[in-house]
């Protein structure tokens, strides 16, 4: 939580998102403060344990639920005045399920490559910070389209792998 507060302060308070050269800075900052550590927990630790007991899809949905709820305190801390409505959180929450399915597929299809999961997670977080970091409460359209694209991607992966979430199955 503290790393997200630091990241938010740096990103929102001191950096202008409209400068394309900042994308590399976002990528490195978010990698070291967020994606690296989250993926060590989600895919490096929790996913293998859950997949011993559940299917990959069910494990993904469990992680999606926990991952989404994990972000609620961060969302509330970063948005104490409520200019971003609860719809923002709900969209992110739903996005966590789609991202969890996609990332499980990446993990399983690469025989457990945590690096690819970290880079994917970081690319998502960096893109979100870069493109949606300064979005206002009434500007939901672009974020909604992004979440819908993630959902469509997850559904395509589910169909393509027949629910196994493993390219090699």
PyMOL CGO cylinders between C-alpha atoms (Angstrom):
from pymol import cmd
from pymol.cgo import CYLINDER

trace = [
    CYLINDER, 0.00, 0.00, 0.00, 2.77, 2.44, 0.89, 0.3, 1, 1, 1, 1, 1, 1,
    CYLINDER, 2.77, 2.44, 0.89, 4.51, 1.85, -2.43, 0.3, 1, 1, 1, 1, 1, 1,
    CYLINDER, 4.51, 1.85, -2.43, 1.30, 2.72, -4.27, 0.3, 1, 1, 1, 1, 1, 1,
    CYLINDER, 1.30, 2.72, -4.27, 0.99, 5.94, -2.29, 0.3, 1, 1, 1, 1, 1, 1,
    CYLINDER, 0.99, 5.94, -2.29, 4.58, 6.83, -3.19, 0.3, 1, 1, 1, 1, 1, 1,
    CYLINDER, 4.58, 6.83, -3.19, 4.02, 5.89, -6.81, 0.3, 1, 1, 1, 1, 1, 1,
    CYLINDER, 4.02, 5.89, -6.81, 0.80, 7.90, -6.95, 0.3, 1, 1, 1, 1, 1, 1,
    CYLINDER, 0.80, 7.90, -6.95, 2.51, 10.95, -5.47, 0.3, 1, 1, 1, 1, 1, 1,
    CYLINDER, 2.51, 10.95, -5.47, 5.33, 10.78, -7.99, 0.3, 1, 1, 1, 1, 1, 1,
    CYLINDER, 5.33, 10.78, -7.99, 3.12, 9.99, -10.96, 0.3, 1, 1, 1, 1, 1, 1,
    CYLINDER, 3.12, 9.99, -10.96, 0.18, 12.28, -10.29, 0.3, 1, 1, 1, 1, 1, 1,
    CYLINDER, 0.18, 12.28, -10.29, 1.91, 15.15, -8.51, 0.3, 1, 1, 1, 1, 1, 1,
    CYLINDER, 1.91, 15.15, -8.51, 5.23, 15.56, -10.26, 0.3, 1, 1, 1, 1, 1, 1,
    CYLINDER, 5.23, 15.56, -10.26, 5.06, 13.97, -13.71, 0.3, 1, 1, 1, 1, 1, 1,
    CYLINDER, 5.06, 13.97, -13.71, 2.93, 15.03, -16.64, 0.3, 1, 1, 1, 1, 1, 1,
    CYLINDER, 2.93, 15.03, -16.64, 1.45, 11.98, -18.39, 0.3, 1, 1, 1, 1, 1, 1,
    CYLINDER, 1.45, 11.98, -18.39, 1.38, 13.77, -21.72, 0.3, 1, 1, 1, 1, 1, 1,
    CYLINDER, 1.38, 13.77, -21.72, 5.16, 13.45, -22.17, 0.3, 1, 1, 1, 1, 1, 1,
    CYLINDER, 5.16, 13.45, -22.17, 5.90, 10.19, -24.07, 0.3, 1, 1, 1, 1, 1, 1,
    CYLINDER, 5.90, 10.19, -24.07, 9.41, 9.95, -22.60, 0.3, 1, 1, 1, 1, 1, 1,
    CYLINDER, 9.41, 9.95, -22.60, 7.85, 9.38, -19.19, 0.3, 1, 1, 1, 1, 1, 1,
    CYLINDER, 7.85, 9.38, -19.19, 6.59, 5.93, -20.22, 0.3, 1, 1, 1, 1, 1, 1,
    CYLINDER, 6.59, 5.93, -20.22, 10.04, 4.39, -19.54, 0.3, 1, 1, 1, 1, 1, 1,
    CYLINDER, 10.04, 4.39, -19.54, 10.14, 6.09, -16.17, 0.3, 1, 1, 1, 1, 1, 1,
    CYLINDER, 10.14, 6.09, -16.17, 6.66, 4.75, -15.33, 0.3, 1, 1, 1, 1, 1, 1,
    CYLINDER, 6.66, 4.75, -15.33, 7.73, 1.27, -16.45, 0.3, 1, 1, 1, 1, 1, 1,
    CYLINDER, 7.73, 1.27, -16.45, 10.79, 1.16, -14.17, 0.3, 1, 1, 1, 1, 1, 1,
    CYLINDER, 10.79, 1.16, -14.17, 9.07, 2.81, -11.21, 0.3, 1, 1, 1, 1, 1, 1,
    CYLINDER, 9.07, 2.81, -11.21, 6.02, 0.57, -11.31, 0.3, 1, 1, 1, 1, 1, 1,
    CYLINDER, 6.02, 0.57, -11.31, 8.12, -2.54, -11.91, 0.3, 1, 1, 1, 1, 1, 1,
    CYLINDER, 8.12, -2.54, -11.91, 10.13, -1.96, -8.76, 0.3, 1, 1, 1, 1, 1, 1,
    CYLINDER, 10.13, -1.96, -8.76, 7.21, -0.82, -6.59, 0.3, 1, 1, 1, 1, 1, 1,
    CYLINDER, 7.21, -0.82, -6.59, 4.40, -3.07, -7.73, 0.3, 1, 1, 1, 1, 1, 1,
    CYLINDER, 4.40, -3.07, -7.73, 4.37, -5.67, -10.50, 0.3, 1, 1, 1, 1, 1, 1,
    CYLINDER, 4.37, -5.67, -10.50, 7.52, -7.51, -9.43, 0.3, 1, 1, 1, 1, 1, 1,
    CYLINDER, 7.52, -7.51, -9.43, 6.30, -8.08, -5.89, 0.3, 1, 1, 1, 1, 1, 1,
    CYLINDER, 6.30, -8.08, -5.89, 2.68, -8.78, -6.74, 0.3, 1, 1, 1, 1, 1, 1,
    CYLINDER, 2.68, -8.78, -6.74, 3.57, -11.42, -9.32, 0.3, 1, 1, 1, 1, 1, 1,
    CYLINDER, 3.57, -11.42, -9.32, 5.96, -13.14, -6.93, 0.3, 1, 1, 1, 1, 1, 1,
    CYLINDER, 5.96, -13.14, -6.93, 2.93, -13.53, -4.67, 0.3, 1, 1, 1, 1, 1, 1,
    CYLINDER, 2.93, -13.53, -4.67, 0.13, -14.15, -7.18, 0.3, 1, 1, 1, 1, 1, 1,
    CYLINDER, 0.13, -14.15, -7.18, 1.83, -16.37, -9.76, 0.3, 1, 1, 1, 1, 1, 1,
    CYLINDER, 1.83, -16.37, -9.76, 5.06, -17.36, -8.03, 0.3, 1, 1, 1, 1, 1, 1,
    CYLINDER, 5.06, -17.36, -8.03, 3.42, -18.52, -4.82, 0.3, 1, 1, 1, 1, 1, 1,
    CYLINDER, 3.42, -18.52, -4.82, -0.39, -18.65, -4.87, 0.3, 1, 1, 1, 1, 1, 1,
    CYLINDER, -0.39, -18.65, -4.87, -1.13, -19.93, -8.39, 0.3, 1, 1, 1, 1, 1, 1,
    CYLINDER, -1.13, -19.93, -8.39, 0.96, -23.13, -8.13, 0.3, 1, 1, 1, 1, 1, 1,
    CYLINDER, 0.96, -23.13, -8.13, -0.66, -23.94, -4.77, 0.3, 1, 1, 1, 1, 1, 1,
    CYLINDER, -0.66, -23.94, -4.77, -4.18, -23.34, -6.07, 0.3, 1, 1, 1, 1, 1, 1,
    CYLINDER, -4.18, -23.34, -6.07, -3.57, -25.33, -9.26, 0.3, 1, 1, 1, 1, 1, 1,
    CYLINDER, -3.57, -25.33, -9.26, -2.68, -28.37, -7.17, 0.3, 1, 1, 1, 1, 1, 1,
    CYLINDER, -2.68, -28.37, -7.17, -6.25, -28.37, -5.86, 0.3, 1, 1, 1, 1, 1, 1,
    CYLINDER, -6.25, -28.37, -5.86, -8.30, -26.56, -8.54, 0.3, 1, 1, 1, 1, 1, 1,
    CYLINDER, -8.30, -26.56, -8.54, -8.44, -26.18, -12.30, 0.3, 1, 1, 1, 1, 1, 1,
    CYLINDER, -8.44, -26.18, -12.30, -6.44, -23.33, -13.80, 0.3, 1, 1, 1, 1, 1, 1,
    CYLINDER, -6.44, -23.33, -13.80, -9.64, -21.40, -14.45, 0.3, 1, 1, 1, 1, 1, 1,
    CYLINDER, -9.64, -21.40, -14.45, -10.91, -21.75, -10.89, 0.3, 1, 1, 1, 1, 1, 1,
    CYLINDER, -10.91, -21.75, -10.89, -7.46, -20.84, -9.53, 0.3, 1, 1, 1, 1, 1, 1,
    CYLINDER, -7.46, -20.84, -9.53, -7.49, -17.76, -11.79, 0.3, 1, 1, 1, 1, 1, 1,
    CYLINDER, -7.49, -17.76, -11.79, -10.91, -16.71, -10.55, 0.3, 1, 1, 1, 1, 1, 1,
    CYLINDER, -10.91, -16.71, -10.55, -9.85, -17.11, -6.91, 0.3, 1, 1, 1, 1, 1, 1,
    CYLINDER, -9.85, -17.11, -6.91, -6.75, -15.01, -7.56, 0.3, 1, 1, 1, 1, 1, 1,
    CYLINDER, -6.75, -15.01, -7.56, -8.86, -12.48, -9.49, 0.3, 1, 1, 1, 1, 1, 1,
    CYLINDER, -8.86, -12.48, -9.49, -11.17, -12.09, -6.49, 0.3, 1, 1, 1, 1, 1, 1,
    CYLINDER, -11.17, -12.09, -6.49, -8.32, -11.72, -3.99, 0.3, 1, 1, 1, 1, 1, 1,
    CYLINDER, -8.32, -11.72, -3.99, -6.38, -9.46, -6.36, 0.3, 1, 1, 1, 1, 1, 1,
    CYLINDER, -6.38, -9.46, -6.36, -9.39, -7.21, -6.88, 0.3, 1, 1, 1, 1, 1, 1,
    CYLINDER, -9.39, -7.21, -6.88, -10.11, -6.94, -3.16, 0.3, 1, 1, 1, 1, 1, 1,
    CYLINDER, -10.11, -6.94, -3.16, -6.38, -6.36, -2.54, 0.3, 1, 1, 1, 1, 1, 1,
    CYLINDER, -6.38, -6.36, -2.54, -6.73, -3.10, -4.49, 0.3, 1, 1, 1, 1, 1, 1,
    CYLINDER, -6.73, -3.10, -4.49, -9.73, -1.73, -2.55, 0.3, 1, 1, 1, 1, 1, 1,
    CYLINDER, -9.73, -1.73, -2.55, -7.69, -0.15, 0.29, 0.3, 1, 1, 1, 1, 1, 1,
    CYLINDER, -7.69, -0.15, 0.29, -5.24, 1.24, -2.26, 0.3, 1, 1, 1, 1, 1, 1,
    CYLINDER, -5.24, 1.24, -2.26, -8.08, 2.68, -4.33, 0.3, 1, 1, 1, 1, 1, 1,
    CYLINDER, -8.08, 2.68, -4.33, -9.60, 4.30, -1.25, 0.3, 1, 1, 1, 1, 1, 1,
    CYLINDER, -9.60, 4.30, -1.25, -6.23, 5.66, -0.09, 0.3, 1, 1, 1, 1, 1, 1,
    CYLINDER, -6.23, 5.66, -0.09, -5.37, 7.11, -3.49, 0.3, 1, 1, 1, 1, 1, 1,
    CYLINDER, -5.37, 7.11, -3.49, -8.79, 8.65, -3.94, 0.3, 1, 1, 1, 1, 1, 1,
    CYLINDER, -8.79, 8.65, -3.94, -9.82, 10.01, -0.54, 0.3, 1, 1, 1, 1, 1, 1,
    CYLINDER, -9.82, 10.01, -0.54, -12.07, 12.76, -1.96, 0.3, 1, 1, 1, 1, 1, 1,
    CYLINDER, -12.07, 12.76, -1.96, -14.07, 10.50, -4.25, 0.3, 1, 1, 1, 1, 1, 1,
    CYLINDER, -14.07, 10.50, -4.25, -13.53, 12.29, -7.57, 0.3, 1, 1, 1, 1, 1, 1,
    CYLINDER, -13.53, 12.29, -7.57, -13.22, 8.81, -9.06, 0.3, 1, 1, 1, 1, 1, 1,
    CYLINDER, -13.22, 8.81, -9.06, -16.48, 7.04, -8.41, 0.3, 1, 1, 1, 1, 1, 1,
    CYLINDER, -16.48, 7.04, -8.41, -16.88, 3.50, -7.17, 0.3, 1, 1, 1, 1, 1, 1,
    CYLINDER, -16.88, 3.50, -7.17, -17.43, 2.59, -10.85, 0.3, 1, 1, 1, 1, 1, 1,
    CYLINDER, -17.43, 2.59, -10.85, -13.67, 3.02, -11.32, 0.3, 1, 1, 1, 1, 1, 1,
    CYLINDER, -13.67, 3.02, -11.32, -13.01, 0.45, -8.62, 0.3, 1, 1, 1, 1, 1, 1,
    CYLINDER, -13.01, 0.45, -8.62, -15.63, -1.94, -10.01, 0.3, 1, 1, 1, 1, 1, 1,
    CYLINDER, -15.63, -1.94, -10.01, -14.12, -1.71, -13.49, 0.3, 1, 1, 1, 1, 1, 1,
    CYLINDER, -14.12, -1.71, -13.49, -10.65, -2.40, -12.05, 0.3, 1, 1, 1, 1, 1, 1,
    CYLINDER, -10.65, -2.40, -12.05, -12.10, -5.23, -9.94, 0.3, 1, 1, 1, 1, 1, 1,
    CYLINDER, -12.10, -5.23, -9.94, -13.66, -6.89, -13.01, 0.3, 1, 1, 1, 1, 1, 1,
    CYLINDER, -13.66, -6.89, -13.01, -10.43, -6.28, -14.91, 0.3, 1, 1, 1, 1, 1, 1,
    CYLINDER, -10.43, -6.28, -14.91, -8.54, -8.26, -12.25, 0.3, 1, 1, 1, 1, 1, 1,
    CYLINDER, -8.54, -8.26, -12.25, -10.50, -11.40, -13.19, 0.3, 1, 1, 1, 1, 1, 1,
    CYLINDER, -10.50, -11.40, -13.19, -9.69, -10.98, -16.89, 0.3, 1, 1, 1, 1, 1, 1,
    CYLINDER, -9.69, -10.98, -16.89, -6.04, -10.20, -16.14, 0.3, 1, 1, 1, 1, 1, 1,
    CYLINDER, -6.04, -10.20, -16.14, -5.80, -13.18, -13.83, 0.3, 1, 1, 1, 1, 1, 1,
    CYLINDER, -5.80, -13.18, -13.83, -7.05, -15.50, -16.57, 0.3, 1, 1, 1, 1, 1, 1,
    CYLINDER, -7.05, -15.50, -16.57, -4.64, -14.01, -19.11, 0.3, 1, 1, 1, 1, 1, 1,
    CYLINDER, -4.64, -14.01, -19.11, -1.69, -14.14, -16.71, 0.3, 1, 1, 1, 1, 1, 1,
    CYLINDER, -1.69, -14.14, -16.71, -2.44, -17.73, -15.67, 0.3, 1, 1, 1, 1, 1, 1,
    CYLINDER, -2.44, -17.73, -15.67, -2.43, -18.65, -19.35, 0.3, 1, 1, 1, 1, 1, 1,
    CYLINDER, -2.43, -18.65, -19.35, 0.93, -16.89, -19.78, 0.3, 1, 1, 1, 1, 1, 1,
    CYLINDER, 0.93, -16.89, -19.78, 2.34, -18.66, -16.71, 0.3, 1, 1, 1, 1, 1, 1,
    CYLINDER, 2.34, -18.66, -16.71, 1.12, -22.11, -17.70, 0.3, 1, 1, 1, 1, 1, 1,
    CYLINDER, 1.12, -22.11, -17.70, 1.98, -21.76, -21.39, 0.3, 1, 1, 1, 1, 1, 1,
    CYLINDER, 1.98, -21.76, -21.39, 5.58, -20.75, -20.58, 0.3, 1, 1, 1, 1, 1, 1,
    CYLINDER, 5.58, -20.75, -20.58, 6.06, -23.63, -18.13, 0.3, 1, 1, 1, 1, 1, 1,
    CYLINDER, 6.06, -23.63, -18.13, 5.94, -21.29, -15.14, 0.3, 1, 1, 1, 1, 1, 1,
    CYLINDER, 5.94, -21.29, -15.14, 7.85, -18.25, -16.34, 0.3, 1, 1, 1, 1, 1, 1,
    CYLINDER, 7.85, -18.25, -16.34, 7.43, -15.67, -13.64, 0.3, 1, 1, 1, 1, 1, 1,
    CYLINDER, 7.43, -15.67, -13.64, 9.40, -13.16, -15.71, 0.3, 1, 1, 1, 1, 1, 1,
    CYLINDER, 9.40, -13.16, -15.71, 6.78, -13.06, -18.49, 0.3, 1, 1, 1, 1, 1, 1,
    CYLINDER, 6.78, -13.06, -18.49, 4.04, -12.59, -15.89, 0.3, 1, 1, 1, 1, 1, 1,
    CYLINDER, 4.04, -12.59, -15.89, 5.95, -9.75, -14.22, 0.3, 1, 1, 1, 1, 1, 1,
    CYLINDER, 5.95, -9.75, -14.22, 6.55, -8.02, -17.55, 0.3, 1, 1, 1, 1, 1, 1,
    CYLINDER, 6.55, -8.02, -17.55, 2.91, -8.42, -18.61, 0.3, 1, 1, 1, 1, 1, 1,
    CYLINDER, 2.91, -8.42, -18.61, 1.60, -7.17, -15.27, 0.3, 1, 1, 1, 1, 1, 1,
    CYLINDER, 1.60, -7.17, -15.27, 4.02, -4.27, -15.41, 0.3, 1, 1, 1, 1, 1, 1,
    CYLINDER, 4.02, -4.27, -15.41, 2.98, -3.37, -18.96, 0.3, 1, 1, 1, 1, 1, 1,
    CYLINDER, 2.98, -3.37, -18.96, -0.66, -3.29, -17.84, 0.3, 1, 1, 1, 1, 1, 1,
    CYLINDER, -0.66, -3.29, -17.84, 0.09, -1.18, -14.74, 0.3, 1, 1, 1, 1, 1, 1,
    CYLINDER, 0.09, -1.18, -14.74, 2.38, 1.17, -16.66, 0.3, 1, 1, 1, 1, 1, 1,
    CYLINDER, 2.38, 1.17, -16.66, -0.19, 1.66, -19.39, 0.3, 1, 1, 1, 1, 1, 1,
    CYLINDER, -0.19, 1.66, -19.39, -2.91, 2.29, -16.81, 0.3, 1, 1, 1, 1, 1, 1,
    CYLINDER, -2.91, 2.29, -16.81, -0.79, 4.86, -14.95, 0.3, 1, 1, 1, 1, 1, 1,
    CYLINDER, -0.79, 4.86, -14.95, 0.37, 6.51, -18.15, 0.3, 1, 1, 1, 1, 1, 1,
    CYLINDER, 0.37, 6.51, -18.15, -2.96, 6.67, -19.97, 0.3, 1, 1, 1, 1, 1, 1,
    CYLINDER, -2.96, 6.67, -19.97, -5.49, 6.71, -17.13, 0.3, 1, 1, 1, 1, 1, 1,
    CYLINDER, -5.49, 6.71, -17.13, -3.55, 8.22, -14.19, 0.3, 1, 1, 1, 1, 1, 1,
    CYLINDER, -3.55, 8.22, -14.19, -5.18, 11.62, -14.51, 0.3, 1, 1, 1, 1, 1, 1,
    CYLINDER, -5.18, 11.62, -14.51, -8.60, 10.47, -15.73, 0.3, 1, 1, 1, 1, 1, 1,
    CYLINDER, -8.60, 10.47, -15.73, -11.57, 12.24, -14.15, 0.3, 1, 1, 1, 1, 1, 1,
    CYLINDER, -11.57, 12.24, -14.15, -14.78, 10.70, -12.85, 0.3, 1, 1, 1, 1, 1, 1,
    CYLINDER, -14.78, 10.70, -12.85, -16.80, 11.56, -15.93, 0.3, 1, 1, 1, 1, 1, 1,
    CYLINDER, -16.80, 11.56, -15.93, -14.22, 10.16, -18.41, 0.3, 1, 1, 1, 1, 1, 1,
    CYLINDER, -14.22, 10.16, -18.41, -15.08, 6.48, -18.22, 0.3, 1, 1, 1, 1, 1, 1,
    CYLINDER, -15.08, 6.48, -18.22, -15.31, 5.60, -21.92, 0.3, 1, 1, 1, 1, 1, 1,
    CYLINDER, -15.31, 5.60, -21.92, -11.61, 4.91, -22.62, 0.3, 1, 1, 1, 1, 1, 1,
    CYLINDER, -11.61, 4.91, -22.62, -11.19, 2.90, -19.42, 0.3, 1, 1, 1, 1, 1, 1,
    CYLINDER, -11.19, 2.90, -19.42, -14.35, 0.92, -20.16, 0.3, 1, 1, 1, 1, 1, 1,
    CYLINDER, -14.35, 0.92, -20.16, -13.09, 0.06, -23.65, 0.3, 1, 1, 1, 1, 1, 1,
    CYLINDER, -13.09, 0.06, -23.65, -9.75, -1.06, -22.18, 0.3, 1, 1, 1, 1, 1, 1,
    CYLINDER, -9.75, -1.06, -22.18, -11.46, -3.31, -19.61, 0.3, 1, 1, 1, 1, 1, 1,
    CYLINDER, -11.46, -3.31, -19.61, -13.73, -4.76, -22.31, 0.3, 1, 1, 1, 1, 1, 1,
    CYLINDER, -13.73, -4.76, -22.31, -10.69, -5.56, -24.48, 0.3, 1, 1, 1, 1, 1, 1,
    CYLINDER, -10.69, -5.56, -24.48, -9.11, -7.40, -21.54, 0.3, 1, 1, 1, 1, 1, 1,
    CYLINDER, -9.11, -7.40, -21.54, -12.33, -9.36, -21.01, 0.3, 1, 1, 1, 1, 1, 1,
    CYLINDER, -12.33, -9.36, -21.01, -12.55, -10.25, -24.71, 0.3, 1, 1, 1, 1, 1, 1,
    CYLINDER, -12.55, -10.25, -24.71, -8.90, -11.37, -24.62, 0.3, 1, 1, 1, 1, 1, 1,
    CYLINDER, -8.90, -11.37, -24.62, -9.57, -13.58, -21.60, 0.3, 1, 1, 1, 1, 1, 1,
    CYLINDER, -9.57, -13.58, -21.60, -12.63, -15.12, -23.26, 0.3, 1, 1, 1, 1, 1, 1,
    CYLINDER, -12.63, -15.12, -23.26, -10.67, -15.82, -26.46, 0.3, 1, 1, 1, 1, 1, 1,
    CYLINDER, -10.67, -15.82, -26.46, -7.95, -17.52, -24.41, 0.3, 1, 1, 1, 1, 1, 1,
    CYLINDER, -7.95, -17.52, -24.41, -10.59, -19.60, -22.59, 0.3, 1, 1, 1, 1, 1, 1,
    CYLINDER, -10.59, -19.60, -22.59, -12.10, -20.74, -25.88, 0.3, 1, 1, 1, 1, 1, 1,
    CYLINDER, -12.10, -20.74, -25.88, -8.74, -21.33, -27.55, 0.3, 1, 1, 1, 1, 1, 1,
    CYLINDER, -8.74, -21.33, -27.55, -7.45, -23.46, -24.67, 0.3, 1, 1, 1, 1, 1, 1,
    CYLINDER, -7.45, -23.46, -24.67, -10.84, -25.08, -23.98, 0.3, 1, 1, 1, 1, 1, 1,
    CYLINDER, -10.84, -25.08, -23.98, -10.61, -23.73, -20.44, 0.3, 1, 1, 1, 1, 1, 1,
    CYLINDER, -10.61, -23.73, -20.44, -7.24, -25.34, -19.66, 0.3, 1, 1, 1, 1, 1, 1,
    CYLINDER, -7.24, -25.34, -19.66, -5.38, -22.00, -19.75, 0.3, 1, 1, 1, 1, 1, 1,
    CYLINDER, -5.38, -22.00, -19.75, -2.40, -23.85, -21.12, 0.3, 1, 1, 1, 1, 1, 1,
    CYLINDER, -2.40, -23.85, -21.12, -1.17, -23.47, -24.68, 0.3, 1, 1, 1, 1, 1, 1,
    CYLINDER, -1.17, -23.47, -24.68, 0.68, -26.77, -24.36, 0.3, 1, 1, 1, 1, 1, 1,
    CYLINDER, 0.68, -26.77, -24.36, -2.32, -28.87, -23.30, 0.3, 1, 1, 1, 1, 1, 1,
]
cmd.load_cgo(trace, "trace")
